Amino acid sequence: MSTALYIFPWLSMSFTTAAGANVSMLDAGHGCINDVYHRTDLKLEVQGLAVVDPRHAFPQVYLNSQVFSAPESAPRSASILPGYPVSPPFASSSSSRHFTAMPLFGRKKSRSSSSSSSSGGTLDLAELKLGKAVGAGRSGSTFSAHWGGRHVAAKVVDLSAATKTSGERLAQELLKEFRREEEVASALRHPNVVQFLGSASAPPRYCLVFEFMEGGTLAALVRVKQKLPLDFFRLAGDMAQGMSYLHERSVMHRDLKSSNVLLDAQGAAKISDFGLSCVMELGRAADLTAETGTYGWMAPEVIRHEPYSSKADVYSFAVVLWELLARDIPFKGQTPMQTAMAVAEQRMRPALPRNTPPKIVELIEHCWNQDPTRRPDFSAIVQVLPFVKQSLSKTDFKNAGILYTV
C-alpha cells in the first residue's frame, strides 16, 4: 500500500506520522530525511500505512483525502513509520533539473505538406472563412472564422507585411515562432489548454487554427468597467491545472499573462499562445538565459538574463493572480525599463489590495519570491488552492471582491 502525504511547506507546515525516521521541514520546500537533503514541495510516498497525529500538523495536512489541522504551536518535525522506504521527492533542488524527460513529440513531422489537422483531414487557407479580427500581436492577427461548419479562431501570420514594415529578420523570427507554436500546440490536449485544430500555409501567409473561445481574454474580464466579483479560485485552479499539465509535458510557456489566458462560454480558463514556449529536456533548464516574455509578468531571473526554469512561469502566474484581485495592469504608468529595474534590482512587486485575505497574500508572495527555488510547483499549487479557499469566510470573499462559491 502506498500512502501519499501532500505537504505544503511554503505555508509553514509540518506533520508527524509515527515514531521512526526523523524528517525536518523548512519553509521553502526543502527538508532532511535522516539527515539527507531533499526537495519536498510536492509529496512523499510512504510505503505502508502512515498514521498522522493531527496534534502535530499545522496548519493543514492532506492525507488520503482527509484534512487534519492543529494549533500553530505544533513542533516543526515529522516522522515516518520505521522500516519503510521513502521514495525520492519529485522535484530536485537544482533548477537545472526541474523538468522531467517525459517525451512530448514523436517522429518529427515533414514540412513538405502544406497543411495538417489534428482531426486527420486537410486544412488549407481557402477553406477558412475569416470574420472580424479579435486580437492582434507582434506575430500576427487572430480572426473569428469558420472552418468545416465549425466556429474557430484563426491566427494568421503574413510574412510579406512583416518584411515590408520591419525587414527580413523579423519575418524569419515570426516564421520560427509560428513553427514553434505549431509543434508545441499540436502535441497538447487538456481541458485547460486551448485546443489546436490544424495548420495551413500558403507562403508568405501561415495560419494556425484553434477552438474559438467565446469568453474572450482574461485580461478583458479583469479590466471591465463594471467590477463584478470574479470566481478567483475557479480561474486560479484552471490556470494552475493547465500550467501543471504543460510542465509535466516539459513545456515552459514563457509568456504567461492575462491576455494569454482565454475563457470559454462557461467561464473556464484555458492557457493559450505558445509562440514563445520551449520544450525542455532533463537538465537543460540552465541553458536558458534569453530575456523572453512581457516585463510586467517577467521573473527577475529572466530579466537579469540568468539561467531560469519553470519557476519563471510560477512567478508570472502570481502576477496574474494579482490581476484577478487588483483588476488592473501591473506597474501601471511605468515604462518597460522602469518595470524591469523595479522587479530585478529593487525587488518590487505590484501592491496587493488592502483587503486581500492573508492566505492568498501568502500564496502569491511565495509564487513571486525573488528566489526561484523557493517558489512552489504548479502541481503543488493545484493541491493547496482548495485549502486556501476553505480558510476564508464569506466576509473575506466579499471584502476581496471574490465570488463566493461552496
C-alpha positions as MATLAB code, in Angstrom:
seq = 'MSTALYIFPWLSMSFTTAAGANVSMLDAGHGCINDVYHRTDLKLEVQGLAVVDPRHAFPQVYLNSQVFSAPESAPRSASILPGYPVSPPFASSSSSRHFTAMPLFGRKKSRSSSSSSSSGGTLDLAELKLGKAVGAGRSGSTFSAHWGGRHVAAKVVDLSAATKTSGERLAQELLKEFRREEEVASALRHPNVVQFLGSASAPPRYCLVFEFMEGGTLAALVRVKQKLPLDFFRLAGDMAQGMSYLHERSVMHRDLKSSNVLLDAQGAAKISDFGLSCVMELGRAADLTAETGTYGWMAPEVIRHEPYSSKADVYSFAVVLWELLARDIPFKGQTPMQTAMAVAEQRMRPALPRNTPPKIVELIEHCWNQDPTRRPDFSAIVQVLPFVKQSLSKTDFKNAGILYTV';
ca = [
       0.000    0.000    0.000;
       1.309    3.472   -0.885;
       0.046    6.460    1.059;
       0.600    9.933   -0.360;
       1.252   12.747    2.099;
       0.724   16.071    0.328;
       2.744   18.725    2.124;
       2.883   22.450    1.500;
       5.912   23.626    3.485;
       5.931   27.085    1.891;
       2.835   27.646    4.062;
       4.954   26.925    7.162;
       3.700   23.397    7.685;
       4.997   20.203    9.225;
       3.481   16.891   10.245;
       4.057   13.776   12.322;
       3.027   10.265   11.317;
       4.595    7.928   13.869;
       7.901    7.279   15.559;
      10.674    6.368   13.131;
      12.841    8.201   10.643;
      13.339   11.858   11.509;
      12.074   14.345    8.912;
      12.702   18.059    9.368;
      10.842   20.562    7.204;
      11.975   24.043    6.189;
       9.782   26.883    4.912;
      10.955   26.879    1.302;
      10.013   23.329    0.472;
      13.323   21.802    1.458;
      13.936   19.228    4.153;
      16.020   16.407    5.517;
      15.080   12.750    5.805;
      17.528   11.021    8.135;
      19.968   13.891    7.534;
      19.763   13.524    3.726;
      18.720   16.748    1.978;
      15.696   16.626   -0.348;
      13.272   18.946   -2.077;
       9.862   18.316   -0.512;
       7.382   20.749   -2.040;
       5.388   18.066   -3.868;
       4.772   14.876   -1.939;
       6.369   11.959   -0.143;
       5.311    8.388   -0.857;
       5.272    6.315    2.304;
       5.214    2.559    1.752;
       2.845    1.047    4.260;
       0.189    2.574    6.490;
       1.016    6.108    7.611;
      -0.614    7.416   10.775;
      -0.997   11.186   11.125;
      -1.175   12.717   14.576;
      -3.232   15.901   13.971;
      -1.823   17.492   17.130;
       1.489   17.868   15.313;
       0.216   19.048   11.941;
      -0.296   22.707   11.141;
      -1.957   24.454    9.501;
      -3.189   21.503    7.418;
      -2.041   18.103    6.222;
      -3.751   16.289    3.357;
      -3.720   12.512    3.871;
      -5.838   10.187    1.750;
      -8.471   12.892    1.118;
      -8.661   13.863    4.811;
      -7.576   17.221    6.187;
      -6.001   17.499    9.641;
      -5.479   20.796   11.458;
      -3.750   21.795   14.672;
      -2.566   24.910   16.529;
       0.451   26.796   15.211;
       2.378   25.867   18.333;
       2.864   22.357   16.982;
       6.501   21.230   16.613;
       8.123   21.559   13.177;
       9.143   17.949   12.718;
       7.904   14.751   11.182;
       8.497   11.044   11.371;
       7.884    8.090    9.081;
       6.975    4.573   10.168;
      10.194    2.611   10.769;
      11.246    0.006    8.251;
       9.501    1.533    5.246;
      11.456    3.277    2.488;
      10.564    6.755    1.325;
      10.765    7.344   -2.427;
      12.782   10.357   -3.660;
      10.743   13.565   -3.892;
       9.694   14.505   -7.400;
      11.488   17.848   -7.573;
      15.219   18.404   -7.435;
      16.871   21.222   -5.522;
      18.659   22.199   -8.720;
      16.710   24.422  -11.100;
      18.559   22.809  -13.999;
      16.827   19.512  -13.246;
      13.320   20.793  -12.807;
      11.772   19.200  -15.881;
      11.084   15.542  -16.348;
      12.211   13.800  -19.502;
       8.667   12.786  -20.470;
       8.614   12.733  -24.284;
       6.391   15.329  -25.867;
       6.719   14.627  -29.551;
       7.044   11.548  -31.676;
       8.831   11.470  -35.026;
       9.344   14.962  -36.379;
       6.713   15.814  -38.958;
       7.734   16.524  -42.512;
       7.428   20.131  -43.644;
       6.671   19.100  -47.219;
       2.942   19.091  -46.572;
       1.169   22.438  -46.876;
      -1.447   21.614  -44.272;
      -2.130   19.494  -41.234;
      -5.056   18.802  -38.961;
      -5.368   17.094  -35.601;
      -8.624   15.549  -36.830;
      -6.869   13.792  -39.716;
      -8.367   15.869  -42.550;
      -6.739   18.519  -44.700;
      -6.815   22.198  -43.933;
      -5.936   24.989  -46.318;
      -6.454   28.702  -46.194;
      -9.147   28.570  -48.874;
     -11.352   26.509  -46.518;
     -11.240   29.185  -43.830;
     -13.903   31.873  -43.872;
     -12.344   34.725  -41.931;
     -14.544   37.114  -39.981;
     -13.597   40.062  -37.826;
     -10.251   40.375  -36.076;
     -10.490   39.515  -32.377;
      -6.857   40.028  -31.432;
      -3.505   41.206  -32.716;
       0.095   40.901  -31.633;
       3.647   41.009  -32.884;
       3.342   37.608  -34.534;
       0.070   38.214  -36.377;
      -3.672   38.738  -36.088;
      -6.334   36.379  -34.766;
      -9.698   36.225  -36.525;
     -13.079   34.797  -35.725;
     -13.509   32.255  -38.526;
     -15.484   29.275  -39.750;
     -13.957   26.035  -40.956;
     -15.973   22.978  -41.953;
     -19.094   24.357  -40.282;
     -17.284   24.991  -37.014;
     -16.646   28.334  -35.342;
     -12.871   28.585  -34.844;
     -10.109   31.082  -34.143;
      -7.570   31.569  -36.944;
      -4.177   33.047  -36.099;
      -2.744   34.402  -39.354;
       0.886   35.404  -39.881;
       1.660   37.427  -43.029;
       5.423   37.452  -43.565;
       5.229   39.816  -46.536;
       3.708   42.525  -44.343;
       6.358   41.946  -41.673;
       9.135   42.160  -44.257;
       7.814   45.453  -45.638;
       7.489   47.108  -42.243;
      10.400   45.640  -40.271;
      12.657   43.716  -42.620;
      13.579   40.126  -43.381;
      14.998   39.421  -39.923;
      11.656   39.950  -38.182;
       9.909   37.862  -40.830;
      12.234   34.945  -40.111;
      11.681   35.330  -36.361;
       7.920   35.249  -36.885;
       8.179   32.129  -39.039;
      10.259   30.481  -36.315;
       7.623   31.392  -33.714;
       4.893   30.024  -35.980;
       6.698   26.689  -36.377;
       7.364   26.508  -32.648;
       3.751   27.183  -31.716;
       2.510   24.701  -34.315;
       4.769   21.962  -32.992;
       4.048   22.605  -29.316;
       0.281   23.174  -29.614;
      -0.303   20.136  -31.833;
       1.006   17.828  -29.085;
      -1.177   19.200  -26.279;
      -4.647   18.117  -25.199;
      -6.030   19.244  -21.843;
      -9.295   20.875  -20.656;
      -7.354   23.952  -19.536;
      -5.239   24.375  -22.671;
      -6.764   25.921  -25.810;
      -7.233   23.086  -28.322;
      -5.215   23.187  -31.542;
      -7.209   22.037  -34.598;
      -4.835   22.359  -37.520;
      -2.430   24.488  -39.524;
      -2.060   25.629  -43.106;
       0.477   27.531  -45.142;
       0.410   29.381  -48.437;
       3.668   31.365  -48.223;
       4.013   34.133  -47.278;
       0.791   33.529  -45.283;
       0.671   30.979  -42.480;
      -2.242   30.048  -40.256;
      -2.902   28.186  -37.005;
      -6.467   27.164  -36.174;
      -7.716   26.747  -32.602;
     -11.052   26.234  -30.891;
     -12.920   29.519  -30.564;
     -13.151   30.848  -27.009;
     -16.408   32.761  -26.642;
     -15.447   34.367  -23.329;
     -12.514   36.315  -24.731;
      -9.351   37.014  -22.767;
      -8.955   37.035  -19.011;
      -7.348   40.470  -19.416;
     -10.589   41.883  -20.812;
     -12.598   40.303  -17.987;
     -10.474   41.639  -15.129;
     -10.392   45.154  -16.558;
     -14.072   45.510  -17.453;
     -15.543   48.737  -16.079;
     -18.371   47.020  -14.188;
     -16.399   45.316  -11.420;
     -18.499   42.235  -10.711;
     -16.984   39.651   -8.331;
     -14.757   37.114  -10.094;
     -14.569   33.416   -9.293;
     -10.950   33.738   -8.168;
     -10.444   30.133   -7.114;
     -12.014   28.614  -10.222;
      -9.877   30.773  -12.511;
      -6.732   30.219  -10.441;
      -7.365   26.468  -10.353;
      -7.988   26.274  -14.096;
      -4.765   28.127  -14.853;
      -2.748   26.062  -12.390;
      -4.153   22.817  -13.849;
      -3.262   23.900  -17.382;
       0.230   25.024  -16.410;
       0.835   21.874  -14.373;
      -0.020   19.831  -17.471;
       2.384   21.875  -19.610;
       5.222   21.408  -17.144;
       4.522   17.684  -16.862;
       4.923   17.603  -20.646;
       8.191   19.543  -20.349;
       6.721   22.667  -21.938;
       7.614   26.053  -20.485;
       5.205   28.809  -21.561;
       7.486   31.836  -21.011;
       4.787   34.453  -21.657;
       2.011   33.681  -19.171;
      -0.205   36.734  -18.620;
      -3.913   37.506  -18.519;
      -4.085   38.291  -22.247;
      -2.793   34.774  -22.967;
      -5.500   33.129  -20.847;
      -8.793   32.625  -22.694;
     -12.278   31.849  -21.385;
     -14.874   29.522  -22.873;
     -18.642   30.069  -22.851;
     -18.928   28.516  -19.361;
     -16.154   30.698  -17.917;
     -13.441   28.025  -17.776;
      -9.909   29.386  -18.231;
      -7.505   27.906  -20.785;
      -3.840   28.642  -21.476;
      -3.096   29.927  -24.982;
      -0.345   31.381  -27.203;
       2.685   29.116  -27.390;
       4.760   31.261  -29.751;
       7.438   31.817  -27.102;
       7.173   28.388  -25.473;
      10.041   25.948  -25.388;
      10.278   22.207  -24.886;
      12.643   21.295  -22.081;
      14.652   18.160  -21.574;
      16.071   16.960  -18.271;
      18.997   19.133  -17.238;
      18.573   21.767  -19.934;
      16.787   24.488  -17.974;
      20.084   26.101  -17.009;
      20.849   26.705  -20.700;
      18.024   29.260  -20.909;
      19.212   32.815  -20.331;
      17.477   34.822  -23.083;
      15.035   37.525  -21.988;
      11.605   36.255  -23.074;
       8.101   37.403  -22.184;
       6.473   40.662  -21.084;
       8.156   42.812  -18.421;
       5.182   43.242  -16.085;
       4.890   39.451  -15.772;
       8.560   38.537  -16.249;
      10.513   36.857  -13.444;
      13.572   38.726  -12.120;
      15.998   35.981  -13.141;
      14.726   36.213  -16.720;
      15.126   39.998  -16.753;
      18.702   39.606  -15.494;
      19.481   37.024  -18.210;
      20.294   34.418  -15.572;
      19.612   30.684  -16.002;
      15.935   30.016  -15.373;
      13.484   27.141  -15.186;
       9.743   26.520  -14.998;
       9.671   28.582  -11.808;
       9.683   31.650  -14.077;
       6.176   30.598  -15.170;
       5.157   30.359  -11.499;
       6.250   33.972  -10.997;
       4.115   35.045  -13.973;
       1.173   33.097  -12.537;
       1.457   35.111   -9.312;
       1.151   38.350  -11.279;
      -1.981   37.003  -12.995;
      -3.437   36.214   -9.551;
      -2.659   39.815   -8.600;
      -4.599   40.937  -11.702;
      -7.635   38.948  -10.540;
      -7.568   40.832   -7.236;
      -6.445   44.321   -8.295;
      -8.347   44.332  -11.619;
      -5.574   46.442  -13.125;
      -2.336   46.365  -15.135;
       0.838   45.547  -13.159;
       3.189   48.534  -12.759;
       0.691   50.800  -14.489;
       2.211   54.104  -15.574;
       5.791   52.818  -15.598;
       7.883   52.288  -18.699;
       9.065   48.750  -19.528;
      12.588   49.693  -18.410;
      11.338   51.119  -15.108;
       9.354   47.934  -14.518;
      12.368   45.747  -15.290;
      14.606   47.674  -12.882;
      11.955   47.656  -10.148;
      11.457   43.879  -10.324;
      15.006   42.676  -10.933;
      17.055   45.138   -8.883;
      14.705   46.704   -6.329;
      12.666   43.527   -5.690;
       9.415   45.430   -6.106;
       6.080   43.741   -6.729;
       2.634   45.155   -7.560;
       0.885   46.237   -4.355;
      -1.800   43.769   -3.331;
      -5.218   45.256   -2.488;
      -5.635   46.063    1.212;
      -8.484   43.566    1.731;
      -6.682   40.566    0.228;
      -7.057   37.590    2.636;
      -3.741   36.708    4.360;
      -3.623   33.148    2.968;
      -3.971   34.431   -0.594;
      -1.262   37.010    0.125;
       0.969   34.248    1.446;
       0.453   32.065   -1.630;
       1.095   34.913   -4.076;
       4.189   36.069   -2.218;
       5.649   32.582   -2.348;
       4.865   32.292   -6.058;
       6.661   35.552   -6.894;
       9.528   35.053   -4.456;
      12.775   36.606   -5.688;
      14.473   33.219   -5.253;
      13.004   30.810   -7.851;
      13.897   27.750   -5.765;
      11.506   28.999   -3.074;
       8.526   29.131   -5.438;
       6.134   26.139   -5.429;
       5.474   23.941   -8.437;
       2.117   24.119  -10.222;
       1.211   20.589   -9.174;
       1.546   21.698   -5.556;
      -0.387   24.918   -6.199;
      -3.256   22.816   -7.570;
      -3.294   20.883   -4.301;
      -3.141   23.887   -1.973;
      -5.737   26.164   -3.609;
      -8.751   24.280   -2.111;
      -7.253   24.634    1.371;
      -6.722   28.364    0.909;
     -10.348   28.666   -0.212;
     -11.607   26.671    2.783;
      -9.754   29.011    5.145;
     -11.778   32.059    4.019;
     -15.030   33.333    5.491;
     -17.895   34.840    3.484;
     -16.727   38.237    4.697;
     -13.243   37.543    3.317;
     -14.737   36.778   -0.097;
     -16.884   39.917   -0.052;
     -14.124   42.272    1.085;
     -11.713   40.926   -1.541;
     -14.270   41.202   -4.347;
     -14.176   37.439   -4.900;
     -17.271   35.490   -5.927;
     -18.336   33.261   -3.034;
     -18.822   29.619   -4.008;
     -19.047   26.496   -1.899;
];
